[in-house]
Amino acid sequence: MRSLMLLGLVAATTPAAAQSYRVGNGSYHIVAGELDQRTSAGRAAMLARVERAATRLCAHQPLAADRRACAAATVASAARRSSPLRIALGERDATALTTR
């Protein structure tokens, strides 16, 4: 999976203190300055943006299972580099467990 070698989430602050993220090899630039990632809603919104970008990044995979695996690995890699994303994944998993 060539995209897995290129993935990453890089946080950068601009002079206006807005956060922006790059998922993958720079193909998808996600701006998150308006999100308050100190809140669960802000973290969930950021996670959703990263997941959408990961889905697009992995769209070249021929099989649906491979696309899902690629996107999951991309999001996991991004979360290793971002505390708010790690927290958002944990919050989503906890919510999924309580609704079962």
KEVEX-102028 format. One record per residue: x, y, z of N, C-alpha, C, CB in turn. Coordinates in steps of 0.001 Angstrom, whole numbers, plus 500000, padded with zeros to 6 digits. Atoms other than C-alpha are relative to their C-alpha. Glycine has a CB too. Example, Ala and Ser with C-alpha at 12.3 -4.5 7.8 and 13.67 -1.06 7.14 Angstrom:
<pts>
500890498810500000512300495500507800500900501200500000499008500027501246;499180498810499940513670498940507140499230501090500730500414500462498585;
</pts>
This chain:
<pts>
500845498823500000500000500000500000500887501236500000499040500000501217;499085498876500100501950502972498785499577501173500866500114500442498573;500441498848499211499798505489500650500413499880501454498493500155499908;499622500162498606500741503988503997501412500501500256499883498546500410;498652499489499830504345504946503433500012501523499978500917499449498914;500024498554500154503334508521502705499131500701501026499530500350498636;500963499365499129500811509099505428500645500669501179499007499009500472;499552499298498815501152511288508383499086501153500296501424500484499839;500785498843499610499488514031510265500985500981500586498849499636501019;499043499006499559501527517141510693499225501217500477500998500372498864;500664498806499472500270519891512938500930501186499840499596499813501494;499227498768500142501405523388512216499139501147500473500470500221498528;500764498837499570500391526635513785500375501173499115500256500327501498;499788498802500784499991529760511755500093501179500952498866500203498960;499959498840499110500509533259513119498657500295500654500462501212499237;501322499764499422496766533402513703499629498911501004498946500074498895;500178501089499045497143530299515941498963498994499539499607500550501346;500909501012500528494871528258513679500811498743499730499272500498498700;499304501239500282495763524611513276499639499515498619499673498939501044;500269500647501267496112522920509964500727498673499999500433500887498798;499448501341500030496849519289509225500154499555498560499113499018500784;499812500642501287498194517380506270499851498510500215501385500353499371;500152501450499952497060513807505754500557499461498712498509499566500207;499409500593501184499083511702503395501200500786499531498983499905498895;498809499382500571501695513090501065499787501473499679500418499260498751;500272498594500246500294516612501185498819500212499086501202500660499421;501135499889500901497367515860498915498777500584500681499666498656499427;501179499539499274494827516655501614500437500876501152499157498812500509;499674499006498987495209519767503681498715500274500765500599501321499367;501195499838499166492754519962506569500238501170500940499672498688500803;499906498844499118492225523261508320499028499787501150499693501334499235;500819500271498819490954522961511855500021501159500985500475498736500688;499878498857499111491434526433513258498718500380500713500485501158499239;501268499612499372487757526945513967499492498949500982498947500249498935;500427501064499101487481523681515907500695500136501356500294498620499380;499424500016498659487984523667519654500263498545500355499052500691501056;499673501398499781489807520377520041500133499651501475501272499659499286;500075500287498562489575520702523813498643499405500347500250501280500831;501330500552499749485928519631523469499823498711499212498899501019499626;500235501261500706484634516220522453499387500251498622499080499084500829;500600499688501305482586517796519648501061500469499003498910501078500154;498923499525500867485640519564518237500922498868499571500805501078500706;499151501151500335487729516396518409499293499068499031500398499233501269;500761500878500900484970514372516744499943500589498590498568499779500541;500033499344501310484706516917513925501355499865499305499617501492500146;498671500149500589488476516790513397500225498564499549501087500420501001;499870501411500366488424512985513382499220499712498720499504499091501147;500802500210501210485648513025510779500703500558498770498620500650500152;499265499408501133487713515327508548501188499128499603500487501423500355;498844500857500284490781513105508863499544498697499360500800499712501290;500513501249500593488711509995508116499565500207498547498815499462500827;500385499724501397487263511607504974501238500118499109499160501300499914;498772499859500780490749512555503803500679498645499816500961500990500683;499391501330500098492038509044504549499245499139498989500020499308501381;500803500751500971489164507547502552500366500418498581498488500219500251;499611499515501332490072509735499580501419499559499651499895501534499933;498614500382500221493763508966499984500112498529499597500827500268501255;499944501443500244493050505216499849499066499545498885499664499256501264;500976500347501045490520505338496999500619499227498851499350501252499463;499338500707501098493115503910494605500039498486500209501411500522499831;499974501439499722492906500491496304498866499312499234499873499727501533;501021500630500840491030498051494027498875499309500779500652499002499103;501010500721499230489176496105496743499492500839501166500566498679500514;500594499230498908486779497591499269500670499687501329498505499719500094;499345500377498747488411495646502096501373500660500113500136498470500099;498693499344500000491799497044501105499859501502500226500732499733498680;500234498567499788490383500584500956499713500273501474498826500501499122;500317499818498579488942500192504464501245499816500876498902499012500432;498789500256499219492197498734505817500995501145499845500648498674499570;499097498869500265494241501497504184499537501237500764500067500303498479;500529498821499313491968504220505582500165499860501513498513500213499642;499851500218498557492012502678509070501456500165500420499490498599500394;498579499864499685495809502449509010500447501457499894500842499119499065;499666498592500167496050506040507776499532500808501202499380500551498714;500535499287498835493815507309510585500803499628501247498491499671500205;499216500429498835495728505230513152501369500667500015500163498473500006;498700499340500090499018506653511922499876501479500355500591499837498589;500232498592499683497618510172512112499775500181501498498794500541499210;500303499904498573496354509536515645501259499838500852498964498944500391;498747500139499250499833508470516766500738501329500097500900498951499345;499321498708500022500963511999515925499155501139500578500395500336498588;500907498949499543498016513874517421499208499540501221499043500410498871;500736500343498789496728513710520986498492500188499851500499500833501151;501450499848500142493294515162520106499363498870499172499688501344499358;500556501104500790492802512457517458499982498708500791500798499807498716;499987501204499154493841509704519889498835500036500974501338499878500771;501105499847499056491357511053522397498668499791499279500041501397500674;501253500134500762488625511290519720499721498542499662500061500834498707;500192501424500291489174507665518707499555499256501252501297499378499444;500397500625498741488939506604522344498574500341500388500937500416501103;501368499583499678485778508621522869498989499298499107499855501518499860;500923500671500923484176507137519763499875498521500345500473500165498544;500045501414499635485123503609520794499195499781501275501415499455500177;500749500109498752483736504162524289498512500176499757500493501032501011;501415499786500334480476505492522845499420498786499290499834501249499121;500470501184500717480201502512520513499775498839500955501000499600498914;500162501085499036480660500120523439498757500192500852501227499897500890;501152499754499142477967501789525520498681499860499261500094501369500604;501245500122500762475424501631522704499707498571499580500056500879498779;500225501418500355475795497871522237499076499328500950501296499241499959;
</pts>
